[in-house]
Amino acid sequence: MLNKKKRQDNTEINAGSMADIAFLLLIFFLVTTTIANEKGLLIELPPKREEDTKTEVKMKDHNVFKVLINARNQLLVEDEPMTLGVLRKSCKDFLSNKGKNKELSDSPQIAAVSYKTDRGTKYAIYLKVLNEIKAAYNELRSESMNITVKEYLAYNQENDLKDPKLEAKARKFAELSGKTYDPVNGVKDYLRFNPDEEKKKGPSAQKSLKAYAQVRNSGKAFFIEKYYDAAKEYPLRISEAEPTTIGGK
Amino acid sequence: MANFAKKDRPNPAISTASLPDIVFMLLFFFMVTTQLREVDLQILVKIPKASQLQKLEDKSLVSFIYVGKPKDQRKFGKEPIIQVNDVLINPDGITQFIAEEQAALGEKSKRMIVSVKADKDLKMGLLVDIKQKLRESEALRLNYASIQEEKN
């Protein structure tokens, strides 16, 4: 009714409470934040077998390291009870035996770990044992690379895979072995090339073997090449057989 | 030697004018790094500890499966159950979930990683069923999510 518009002076907004508002927001984000750490034990599952192509894998008994856990979470290694603390050591001994002891593996390439659990085994125990087996592999690999296990685990290969010098090597390898270079998987094909495996293929593999030796020995070896060499030396062969009932209930 | 006699100076007040700036900087840091949980967990999951952990490099390739006992036991029972996205399913539902995730990834589906966040008190039985379903769906790269254990 009688509201007259008064002419007000343009007063400045008081910024004193700005800090309070900012603090409030800060505390909100501090509380709600969960810094993402997606870490874990990575394993490769075996592909699904077709019923009719079920083949018995024949391996010599001393080349298989048998680990069993029953429903009471008891550990049985190579048919003898064992405590978790000794597992890593004995798994390492088994893998790095290289034919010295007749009861252990002939070479790390053909050695395999067979890991069986019962349906009633606790997940935490299963993971602890898997952790020890992986630790044995990781320790052996990092020893052959002369680095610590921590460095081995922290290594991220994604950046090194994009290295143009490495790509040049892979390109040369493809060229010398008479293949067309695959821009997507070419680098990995080169890194995964396993001379020991190829030798078994006979004379047809001669060309690529020669090419690999030539490219691999040219210039300084990259860290990622050593990383893959360690993986070839100690390939992760953990077979997770389908669980059955182990021992008594 | 110079004379370092202590002079009695008045204690000047610390200027707080830059305080908002500092707080804002912290605020922006947390705003950028924060990741609000995408899924609302309806189950209890306590992830086990392990030492030989590797970081998952490409997060876009990772799909999560949560396994644990339901929080609301009157509604869903006491038995452990699987949660994907926002729904509770039984092991048979995994095939469909993986197919959807693989379709979403397209070409990269071969490199897909399935991260299983499972409660440490679970029995292996359910996890074995999950593993079999994953093998059937050809999602073979499996990650057991775990927390870093300090001792080596």
Chai-1 contact restraints between the chains, C-beta under 6 A:
chainA,res_idxA,chainB,res_idxB,connection_type,confidence,min_distance_angstrom,max_distance_angstrom,comment,restraint_id
A,M18,B,P20,contact,1.0,0.0,6.0,A-B,restraint_1
A,A19,B,L19,contact,1.0,0.0,6.0,A-B,restraint_2
A,A19,B,P20,contact,1.0,0.0,6.0,A-B,restraint_3
A,A19,B,V23,contact,1.0,0.0,6.0,A-B,restraint_4
A,A22,B,P20,contact,1.0,0.0,6.0,A-B,restraint_5
A,A22,B,V23,contact,1.0,0.0,6.0,A-B,restraint_6
A,A22,B,F24,contact,1.0,0.0,6.0,A-B,restraint_7
A,A22,B,L27,contact,1.0,0.0,6.0,A-B,restraint_8
A,F23,B,V23,contact,1.0,0.0,6.0,A-B,restraint_9
A,L25,B,L27,contact,1.0,0.0,6.0,A-B,restraint_10
A,L26,B,V23,contact,1.0,0.0,6.0,A-B,restraint_11
A,L26,B,L26,contact,1.0,0.0,6.0,A-B,restraint_12
A,L26,B,L27,contact,1.0,0.0,6.0,A-B,restraint_13
A,F29,B,F30,contact,1.0,0.0,6.0,A-B,restraint_14
A,F29,B,M31,contact,1.0,0.0,6.0,A-B,restraint_15
A,F29,B,T34,contact,1.0,0.0,6.0,A-B,restraint_16
A,T33,B,F30,contact,1.0,0.0,6.0,A-B,restraint_17
A,T33,B,T34,contact,1.0,0.0,6.0,A-B,restraint_18
A,A36,B,Q35,contact,1.0,0.0,6.0,A-B,restraint_19
A,E38,B,L56,contact,1.0,0.0,6.0,A-B,restraint_20
A,K39,B,L53,contact,1.0,0.0,6.0,A-B,restraint_21
A,K39,B,K55,contact,1.0,0.0,6.0,A-B,restraint_22
A,G40,B,N143,contact,1.0,0.0,6.0,A-B,restraint_23
A,G40,B,Y144,contact,1.0,0.0,6.0,A-B,restraint_24
A,G40,B,A145,contact,1.0,0.0,6.0,A-B,restraint_25
A,G40,B,S146,contact,1.0,0.0,6.0,A-B,restraint_26
A,L41,B,A50,contact,1.0,0.0,6.0,A-B,restraint_27
A,L41,B,Y144,contact,1.0,0.0,6.0,A-B,restraint_28
A,L42,B,Q54,contact,1.0,0.0,6.0,A-B,restraint_29
A,L42,B,N143,contact,1.0,0.0,6.0,A-B,restraint_30
A,I43,B,L142,contact,1.0,0.0,6.0,A-B,restraint_31
A,E44,B,L140,contact,1.0,0.0,6.0,A-B,restraint_32
A,L45,B,R135,contact,1.0,0.0,6.0,A-B,restraint_33
A,L45,B,L140,contact,1.0,0.0,6.0,A-B,restraint_34
A,L45,B,L142,contact,1.0,0.0,6.0,A-B,restraint_35
A,K48,B,R135,contact,1.0,0.0,6.0,A-B,restraint_36
A,K48,B,E136,contact,1.0,0.0,6.0,A-B,restraint_37
A,T117,B,M124,contact,1.0,0.0,6.0,A-B,restraint_38
A,R119,B,M124,contact,1.0,0.0,6.0,A-B,restraint_39
A,R119,B,G125,contact,1.0,0.0,6.0,A-B,restraint_40
A,G120,B,K123,contact,1.0,0.0,6.0,A-B,restraint_41
A,T121,B,M124,contact,1.0,0.0,6.0,A-B,restraint_42
A,Y123,B,A118,contact,1.0,0.0,6.0,A-B,restraint_43
A,Y123,B,K120,contact,1.0,0.0,6.0,A-B,restraint_44
A,Y123,B,L122,contact,1.0,0.0,6.0,A-B,restraint_45
A,A124,B,P48,contact,1.0,0.0,6.0,A-B,restraint_46
A,A124,B,K120,contact,1.0,0.0,6.0,A-B,restraint_47
A,Y126,B,M124,contact,1.0,0.0,6.0,A-B,restraint_48
A,L127,B,P48,contact,1.0,0.0,6.0,A-B,restraint_49
A,L127,B,A50,contact,1.0,0.0,6.0,A-B,restraint_50
A,L127,B,Y144,contact,1.0,0.0,6.0,A-B,restraint_51
A,N131,B,A50,contact,1.0,0.0,6.0,A-B,restraint_52
A,N131,B,Q52,contact,1.0,0.0,6.0,A-B,restraint_53
A,K134,B,Q52,contact,1.0,0.0,6.0,A-B,restraint_54
A,A135,B,Q52,contact,1.0,0.0,6.0,A-B,restraint_55
A,N138,B,Q52,contact,1.0,0.0,6.0,A-B,restraint_56
A,L153,B,Q54,contact,1.0,0.0,6.0,A-B,restraint_57
A,E158,B,E57,contact,1.0,0.0,6.0,A-B,restraint_58
A,P243,B,V128,contact,1.0,0.0,6.0,A-B,restraint_59
